């Protein structure tokens, strides 16, 4: 996990950084038979590729 955190720290683009983090979180959540779904401002941030930035990640679990 430390290597993944180092990769996240090295990513400069905030949207890319959050997307990479979410991919790791999704992998871990799926091991527990659940799946995070991005909602709210974070979803808008991803959809617009950072045009409307959100500085947190809003989630619900499936």
Secondary structure by P-SEA (a helix, b strand, c coil): caaaaaaaaacccaaaaaaaaaaaaaaaaaaacbbbbbccaaaaaaaacccccccbbbbbcc
